[in-house]
């Protein structure tokens, strides 16, 4: 139980906001020491400031194998994956793009990162010590370097790392973090592989039967979340939840949820916790129910690809060619996620850290992301673009909720669709 609690503590940081430039990635000999467990951190989707220095923690033991290792049946997961799309984006990026092209993620290799790892496939080499996977970006003439986040960033937000390391070309930065960090390091989102945020509030369906966030606000349920969660500030400010029912003491552990029989509401991710609680958490071992936070009106984009605003012009020739490649990779990955799922499982195993993934979890994640619309086209037939009206609503919402945000910031300051190929979509 203790071991799994550590796993899920860190899993809840999957969007963790929190790397030095690494030498050319090759197979490293030494394994990294197990990083310290952070003290009550906030995921990237919720963090507005760099996290505190983590407290030392006991080195965790490997997490237990799940009791069940199967993806949800098609009728449970929702619509089937799209038909396979041939990889046709063999454009020449040499000369137009930096080599290697560096992508800084916000956490360990995860199911949600599959489309990026697919661009390298099995042709890459892993730098175990620095959490870097590097290899040829398809047949484009350049390499792609994917850097893990979390402990490999010293638990700092991606924006803080991008500010210090100008060798990072792309980063995963949620919309609320973009706005919160705008005064420090302005970033511009150039593609949004995820149309909706998979973050959720979850509960035991044997205790509660909620059909809306207003139902939660009218109940006696305590809502536990990571301190600093912007989505909770929004819900309280909007009168959806009551200030006296929210509790910022959540640390990622399932212990309280289990001890109270799920008689509370807890944050999580639709693409992770439901499978883990039912299949990997032996002390629970049954379904949970949930609502997507996106459906509350908090419509941020999760893990869009952003560049530093001051590097946009320099990267423009590259962005015009490579953004469509990323769009196509999303289609290709979700048409058949199995090869990249296997690659990510192998990389995580080689990293030999506290972070553990299961084959069934990978299958569930891809199927659920499609079924819930976390991955898919926006209001049009295009994948990866951002909706203008939605971005305007979100930026105004964040200006109202976040303290210290410049009131003259506009939605067009933090995103652009100019590099999106409108012919690429599900």
C-alpha positions as CSV (number, residue, x, y, z in Angstrom):
1,X,0.0,0.0,0.0
2,X,2.8,2.4,0.9
3,X,4.6,1.7,-2.4
4,X,1.4,2.2,-4.4
5,X,0.7,5.4,-2.5
6,X,4.1,6.8,-3.6
7,X,3.3,5.7,-7.2
8,X,-0.1,7.5,-7.2
9,X,1.3,10.5,-5.4
10,X,3.6,11.1,-8.3
11,X,1.1,9.9,-10.9
12,X,-1.3,12.7,-9.8
13,X,1.5,15.1,-10.9
14,X,1.3,13.7,-14.4
15,X,0.9,17.2,-15.7
16,X,3.6,18.1,-13.2
17,X,4.8,21.5,-13.8
18,X,7.4,20.8,-12.3
19,X,17.7,19.5,-17.5
20,X,20.4,20.8,-18.4
21,X,21.3,20.4,-22.0
22,X,22.5,16.8,-22.3
23,X,25.3,15.5,-24.4
24,X,24.2,13.6,-27.5
25,X,22.0,10.9,-26.1
26,X,23.5,7.5,-25.8
27,X,22.9,4.6,-23.5
28,X,24.1,5.8,-20.0
29,X,25.6,3.4,-17.6
30,X,24.6,4.8,-14.2
31,X,21.0,4.8,-13.1
32,X,19.7,7.9,-11.3
33,X,19.2,7.9,-7.6
34,X,15.5,7.8,-6.7
35,X,14.4,11.5,-6.4
36,X,13.0,12.9,-3.3
37,X,9.2,13.0,-3.0
38,X,7.9,16.5,-3.4
39,X,5.9,18.1,-0.6
40,X,2.3,18.8,-1.6
41,X,3.0,19.9,-5.2
42,X,0.5,21.0,-7.7
43,X,0.3,19.6,-11.2
44,X,1.3,21.7,-14.1
45,X,-2.4,22.3,-15.0
46,X,-2.8,24.0,-11.7
47,X,0.5,25.5,-10.6
48,X,1.1,29.1,-11.0
49,X,4.5,29.4,-9.3
50,X,7.6,27.1,-9.1
51,X,7.1,24.4,-6.5
52,X,9.0,24.2,-3.2
53,X,12.1,22.1,-2.8
54,X,11.1,18.5,-2.2
55,X,11.5,16.9,1.2
56,X,13.7,13.8,1.4
57,X,11.8,10.6,1.2
58,X,12.5,6.9,1.6
59,X,13.5,5.2,-1.7
60,X,10.4,3.5,-2.9
61,X,10.2,-0.1,-3.9
62,X,8.7,-1.2,-7.2
63,X,5.0,-0.9,-7.4
64,X,2.9,-4.1,-7.4
65,X,1.6,-5.7,-10.5
66,X,-2.0,-5.0,-11.2
67,X,-4.7,-7.6,-10.5
68,X,-6.1,-7.1,-14.0
69,X,-4.2,-6.0,-17.1
70,X,-6.8,-5.4,-19.7
71,X,-8.0,-2.3,-21.5
72,X,-11.7,-1.5,-21.3
73,X,-14.0,-3.3,-23.8
74,X,-15.0,-1.2,-26.8
75,X,-18.5,-0.7,-25.5
76,X,-17.1,0.7,-22.2
77,X,-14.3,2.8,-23.7
78,X,-16.6,4.5,-26.3
79,X,-15.9,5.1,-29.9
80,X,-13.2,3.0,-31.6
81,X,-9.8,4.3,-32.6
82,X,-9.7,6.0,-36.1
83,X,-8.5,4.0,-39.0
84,X,-4.8,3.8,-39.5
85,X,-3.4,6.7,-41.4
86,X,-0.2,6.2,-43.4
87,X,2.8,8.3,-42.2
88,X,3.3,10.6,-45.2
89,X,5.0,13.6,-43.4
90,X,8.5,12.8,-44.7
91,X,9.4,16.5,-45.2
92,X,13.0,17.7,-45.2
93,X,13.6,19.7,-42.0
94,X,17.3,20.0,-42.3
95,X,18.4,23.6,-42.6
96,X,14.9,24.9,-41.5
97,X,14.9,23.3,-38.0
98,X,17.5,23.1,-35.2
99,X,19.2,19.7,-35.0
100,X,18.3,18.2,-32.6
101,X,14.8,19.6,-32.2
102,X,14.3,19.6,-28.4
103,X,10.9,18.9,-26.8
104,X,10.7,19.4,-23.0
105,X,7.8,17.4,-21.5
106,X,6.3,17.9,-18.0
107,X,6.7,14.4,-16.6
108,X,8.1,10.9,-17.1
109,X,7.3,9.2,-20.5
110,X,3.5,8.7,-20.3
111,X,0.7,7.6,-22.5
112,X,-0.2,11.2,-23.3
113,X,3.3,11.7,-24.8
114,X,2.8,8.8,-27.3
115,X,2.5,10.9,-30.5
116,X,5.9,12.5,-29.8
117,X,7.7,9.2,-29.1
118,X,6.1,7.8,-32.2
119,X,8.1,10.3,-34.3
120,X,11.3,8.5,-33.2
121,X,10.0,5.0,-32.6
122,X,12.5,2.3,-31.9
123,X,15.3,4.2,-33.7
124,X,16.2,6.3,-30.6
125,X,18.8,6.0,-27.8
126,X,18.0,6.5,-24.2
127,X,20.1,8.6,-21.8
128,X,19.0,7.0,-18.6
129,X,20.8,9.5,-16.3
130,X,19.1,12.6,-17.8
131,X,15.8,11.0,-18.9
132,X,16.4,11.9,-22.6
133,X,15.3,9.9,-25.6
134,X,16.8,11.0,-28.9
135,X,16.7,9.7,-32.4
136,X,15.8,10.5,-36.1
137,X,12.6,12.4,-36.5
138,X,11.1,10.1,-39.1
139,X,12.9,10.7,-42.4
140,X,13.1,14.5,-42.0
141,X,16.9,14.7,-41.8
142,X,17.1,15.9,-38.2
143,X,16.9,14.3,-34.7
144,X,14.2,14.8,-32.2
145,X,15.2,15.0,-28.5
146,X,12.4,14.3,-25.9
147,X,13.3,15.3,-22.4
148,X,11.5,14.0,-19.3
149,X,10.2,16.4,-16.7
150,X,9.4,16.1,-13.0
151,X,12.5,15.1,-11.1
152,X,14.7,15.6,-14.2
153,X,13.7,19.3,-14.0
154,X,14.3,19.4,-10.2
155,X,10.5,19.5,-9.9
156,X,10.4,23.0,-11.5
157,X,7.7,24.1,-14.0
158,X,8.5,23.7,-17.7
159,X,8.3,27.5,-18.1
160,X,11.0,28.0,-15.5
161,X,13.2,25.5,-17.4
162,X,12.5,27.1,-20.7
163,X,13.5,30.5,-19.3
164,X,16.9,29.2,-18.2
165,X,17.6,26.8,-21.2
166,X,17.2,28.5,-24.5
167,X,18.2,25.2,-26.2
168,X,14.6,24.0,-25.5
169,X,12.5,24.6,-28.6
170,X,9.1,23.2,-27.6
171,X,7.6,22.6,-24.1
172,X,4.4,21.2,-22.6
173,X,2.8,24.2,-20.8
174,X,-0.9,24.3,-19.9
175,X,-2.9,27.4,-20.7
176,X,-3.3,28.4,-17.1
177,X,0.5,28.1,-16.6
178,X,1.1,30.2,-19.7
179,X,-1.0,33.0,-18.3
180,X,0.4,32.7,-14.8
181,X,4.0,32.8,-16.0
182,X,3.5,35.4,-18.7
183,X,5.4,38.2,-17.0
184,X,8.4,35.9,-16.4
185,X,8.6,33.9,-19.6
186,X,6.0,34.6,-22.3
187,X,5.2,31.6,-24.4
188,X,3.1,31.0,-27.5
189,X,1.2,27.8,-28.1
190,X,1.5,26.6,-31.7
191,X,-0.4,23.3,-31.5
192,X,-2.8,21.6,-29.1
193,X,-2.6,17.8,-29.6
194,X,-5.3,17.4,-26.8
195,X,-8.6,19.1,-27.5
196,X,-9.9,18.8,-23.9
197,X,-8.2,18.4,-20.5
198,X,-8.5,14.8,-19.1
199,X,-8.4,16.1,-15.5
200,X,-11.4,15.1,-13.3
201,X,-13.1,15.1,-10.0
202,X,-13.9,11.5,-9.0
203,X,-15.9,9.7,-6.2
204,X,-17.3,6.4,-5.2
205,X,-20.6,5.8,-7.1
206,X,-21.8,3.6,-4.2
207,X,-21.8,6.7,-2.0
208,X,-22.7,9.6,-4.4
209,X,-24.6,10.0,-7.6
210,X,-23.5,13.3,-9.2
211,X,-24.4,14.4,-12.7
212,X,-23.0,17.9,-12.5
213,X,-20.5,20.0,-10.6
214,X,-23.4,21.9,-9.1
215,X,-24.6,18.6,-7.6
216,X,-21.2,18.4,-5.8
217,X,-21.6,21.9,-4.6
218,X,-25.0,21.2,-3.1
219,X,-23.8,18.1,-1.3
220,X,-22.0,17.5,1.9
221,X,-19.0,16.0,0.1
222,X,-15.5,17.3,0.9
223,X,-13.5,18.1,-2.3
224,X,-9.8,17.3,-1.9
225,X,-7.3,18.7,-4.3
226,X,-3.7,19.8,-4.6
227,X,-3.1,23.2,-3.0
228,X,-3.0,25.9,-5.6
229,X,-5.4,24.3,-8.0
230,X,-6.6,27.1,-10.2
231,X,-9.7,25.1,-11.3
232,X,-10.9,25.0,-7.7
233,X,-10.4,28.7,-7.4
234,X,-12.5,29.2,-10.5
235,X,-15.3,26.9,-9.3
236,X,-15.5,28.6,-5.9
237,X,-15.4,32.0,-7.5
238,X,-18.2,31.0,-9.9
239,X,-20.3,29.6,-7.0
240,X,-20.2,26.1,-8.3
241,X,-18.5,24.8,-5.2
242,X,-18.6,26.2,-1.7
243,X,-15.5,27.5,0.0
244,X,-16.2,25.5,3.1
245,X,-16.2,22.2,1.3
246,X,-12.9,22.4,-0.5
247,X,-9.8,20.9,1.1
248,X,-6.3,21.6,-0.4
249,X,-4.6,18.7,1.5
250,X,-4.6,16.1,-1.3
251,X,-1.1,14.7,-1.7
252,X,-1.7,12.2,-4.5
253,X,-2.0,9.2,-2.2
254,X,-5.2,7.0,-2.4
255,X,-5.0,6.4,1.4
256,X,-7.7,8.9,2.4
257,X,-10.0,7.9,-0.4
258,X,-9.8,4.3,0.6
259,X,-10.0,4.9,4.3
260,X,-13.2,6.9,3.9
261,X,-14.7,4.5,1.4
262,X,-14.7,7.0,-1.4
263,X,-17.1,9.3,0.6
264,X,-15.3,12.4,-0.7
265,X,-14.5,14.0,-4.1
266,X,-10.9,13.8,-5.3
267,X,-9.1,15.2,-8.2
268,X,-7.5,12.9,-10.8
269,X,-7.2,12.1,-14.5
270,X,-9.8,10.3,-16.6
271,X,-7.0,8.6,-18.6
272,X,-5.4,7.1,-15.5
273,X,-7.0,6.9,-12.0
274,X,-10.2,5.0,-13.0
275,X,-8.1,2.1,-14.4
276,X,-5.5,2.3,-11.6
277,X,-8.0,2.3,-8.8
278,X,-10.0,-0.6,-10.2
279,X,-7.1,-2.7,-11.5
280,X,-3.9,-1.8,-9.6
281,X,-5.1,-0.7,-6.2
282,X,-5.8,-3.9,-4.4
283,X,-7.3,-2.1,-1.4
284,X,-10.0,-0.6,-3.6
285,X,-10.4,-2.8,-6.7
286,X,-13.7,-1.3,-8.0
287,X,-14.9,1.4,-10.3
288,X,-15.0,5.1,-9.5
289,X,-17.2,7.7,-11.2
290,X,-16.1,11.2,-12.3
291,X,-16.8,14.4,-14.2
292,X,-14.3,16.1,-16.5
293,X,-13.2,19.5,-15.2
294,X,-13.3,20.8,-18.7
295,X,-17.1,20.5,-18.5
296,X,-17.3,22.9,-15.6
297,X,-16.3,25.8,-17.9
298,X,-12.6,25.6,-17.1
299,X,-11.6,24.9,-20.7
300,X,-7.8,25.2,-20.7
301,X,-5.7,23.3,-23.3
302,X,-3.7,20.6,-21.7
303,X,-0.1,20.1,-22.7
304,X,-0.1,22.3,-25.9
305,X,3.2,22.6,-27.7
306,X,4.6,26.1,-26.8
307,X,7.6,28.1,-27.8
308,X,9.1,31.1,-26.1
309,X,7.6,34.2,-27.5
310,X,11.0,35.7,-28.2
311,X,12.0,32.7,-30.3
312,X,8.9,32.6,-32.4
313,X,10.3,34.5,-35.4
314,X,13.6,32.6,-35.4
315,X,11.7,29.3,-35.3
316,X,9.1,30.3,-37.9
317,X,10.7,28.5,-40.9
318,X,10.8,25.3,-38.8
319,X,7.3,25.7,-37.3
320,X,5.8,26.0,-40.8
321,X,7.1,22.5,-41.7
322,X,7.2,20.7,-38.4
323,X,3.8,21.6,-36.8
324,X,1.9,19.6,-39.5
325,X,4.3,16.6,-38.7
326,X,3.1,16.7,-35.1
327,X,-0.5,16.9,-36.2
328,X,-0.1,13.8,-38.4
329,X,1.7,12.0,-35.5
330,X,-1.4,12.5,-33.3
331,X,-3.6,10.8,-36.0
332,X,-1.0,8.0,-36.5
333,X,-0.5,7.3,-32.8
334,X,-4.2,7.0,-32.0
335,X,-4.9,4.9,-35.1
336,X,-2.6,2.3,-33.5
337,X,-1.0,3.2,-30.2
338,X,0.4,-0.3,-29.5
339,X,3.9,0.1,-31.0
340,X,4.5,3.4,-29.2
341,X,2.9,2.1,-26.0
342,X,5.4,-0.8,-26.0
343,X,8.3,1.7,-26.6
344,X,7.2,3.9,-23.6
345,X,6.8,0.9,-21.4
346,X,10.3,-0.2,-22.3
347,X,11.8,3.3,-21.7
348,X,10.1,3.6,-18.3
349,X,11.4,0.2,-17.4
350,X,14.9,1.1,-18.4
351,X,14.7,4.4,-16.3
352,X,14.2,2.1,-13.3
353,X,12.7,4.8,-11.1
354,X,9.6,5.0,-8.9
355,X,7.5,5.7,-12.0
356,X,5.6,2.6,-13.2
357,X,3.2,2.0,-16.1
358,X,1.2,-1.0,-17.0
359,X,0.2,-2.4,-20.4
360,X,-3.5,-2.3,-19.6
361,X,-3.1,1.2,-18.4
362,X,-1.6,2.3,-21.7
363,X,-4.4,0.6,-23.7
364,X,-7.0,2.2,-21.4
365,X,-5.5,5.6,-21.7
366,X,-5.5,5.7,-25.5
367,X,-9.1,4.3,-25.7
368,X,-10.4,6.7,-23.1
369,X,-8.8,9.8,-24.6
370,X,-10.6,9.1,-27.8
371,X,-13.9,8.1,-26.2
372,X,-14.1,11.2,-24.0
373,X,-12.9,13.6,-26.8
374,X,-9.7,14.5,-25.0
375,X,-8.0,13.7,-28.3
376,X,-9.9,14.7,-31.5
377,X,-10.8,17.6,-33.7
378,X,-12.1,20.8,-32.2
379,X,-15.3,22.4,-33.5
380,X,-14.0,21.9,-37.0
381,X,-12.3,19.0,-38.8
382,X,-8.8,20.0,-37.8
383,X,-6.6,18.4,-35.1
384,X,-4.2,20.5,-33.1
385,X,-5.7,24.0,-33.7
386,X,-7.1,26.1,-30.8
387,X,-10.5,27.7,-30.8
388,X,-10.5,31.5,-30.8
389,X,-13.6,32.1,-28.8
390,X,-12.6,29.4,-26.2
391,X,-9.1,30.9,-25.8
392,X,-10.7,34.4,-25.2
393,X,-13.0,33.0,-22.6
394,X,-10.2,31.1,-20.8
395,X,-7.8,34.0,-20.7
396,X,-10.5,36.3,-19.3
397,X,-11.4,33.7,-16.7
398,X,-7.8,33.3,-15.7
399,X,-7.3,37.1,-15.4
400,X,-10.3,37.1,-13.1
401,X,-9.1,34.2,-10.9
402,X,-5.3,34.5,-10.8
403,X,-3.6,37.2,-8.8
404,X,-0.9,39.3,-10.3
405,X,-1.8,38.5,-13.9
406,X,-1.3,41.5,-16.3
407,X,-4.8,42.7,-17.2
408,X,-3.7,43.7,-20.7
409,X,-2.8,40.2,-21.8
410,X,-4.9,39.0,-24.7
411,X,-5.6,35.5,-25.9
412,X,-3.7,36.2,-29.1
413,X,-0.6,36.9,-27.0
414,X,-0.3,33.2,-26.0
415,X,-1.4,31.2,-29.0
416,X,-1.4,31.1,-32.8
417,X,-3.0,28.7,-35.4
418,X,-0.9,30.1,-38.2
419,X,1.3,26.9,-38.5
420,X,-1.6,24.4,-38.4
421,X,-2.4,22.5,-41.6
422,X,-6.2,22.6,-41.9
423,X,-6.2,19.5,-44.0
424,X,-5.1,17.3,-41.1
425,X,-7.8,15.9,-38.8
426,X,-9.6,12.8,-37.6
